[in-house]
Amino acid sequence: MLPSVLGWTACLLGWAACLLNWTACLLGWLLLLVMTLRVALGPDGVDALRARLMAWAMNRFKTQQEQQLAAIKAELFEEMKQMQSAGPNLKGGSLDILEIGVGCGTNLQHYPAGSVLTCVDPNIHFQDYFRRTCVEHAAHLHPDIRFVVGHGEDMTAVKDGSVDAVVLTLVLCSVRDPSKVVHEVQRVLRPACWL
């Protein structure tokens, strides 16, 4: 009985060692691929490739994300539908909205009808996916939807006190300096408005 147990134990240890060896080999090849891309594309090229892949992946999984967060978003955005714009040109529940980190546009269907939307996102590769989502989900919004390539920490393209609501969904965990984003939000919001 003892030789049988030792045999099985040795066999299992052999398989574990083989699996670890394959894992190390795979990681080595991945590291070699990353280093080759860095040399071939340069740091800027790698960043551009990463940004393009991020936009593609987020667009690919946006339907699942929308399904998982639908009930939570409906509850969170309900308060926005009760607001009145503090701006001089909007009436009837329409708002001036700024969304930071818009990505593929998964919040569009939650905004009040007729609202004017400005979006800020640092990844230019999201813009095509966002525009496609606008065709599907933004017919109820003002047609002049701005997509600004920029960071939430420095939104100079957005005027002081120009928006009724600022939306950040799954964003503050990925910005470089959340306190600067909050400062910028305070700058662009009209008095007594919504974050």
Number of C-alpha atoms within 10 A of each C-alpha: 6 6 8 9 10 11 12 11 12 12 12 12 12 12 12 12 12 12 12 12 12 12 12 12 12 12 12 12 12 12 12 12 12 13 13 12 15 15 12 11 14 13 12 10 14 16 13 16 15 13 17 15 13 16 21 16 11 15 19 13 10 16 11 10 13 14 9 11 11 15 10 10 15 13 11 11 15 13 10 20 14 10 17 16 20 18 15 6 9 15 13 12 15 24 28 24 23 25 22 26 25 26 26 24 22 21 21 20 17 18 20 22 17 19 23 21 23 20 23 23 21 17 20 17 20 24 20 12 17 21 16 13 18 20 9 11 16 23 13 14 20 15 13 10 15 12 18 19 18 18 17 26 18 14 20 12 11 19 11 15 16 17 26 25 22 21 18 15 15 10 14 16 9 9 15 12 12 15 12 14 19 14 13 18 26 16 17 20 23 19 13 9 17 15 16
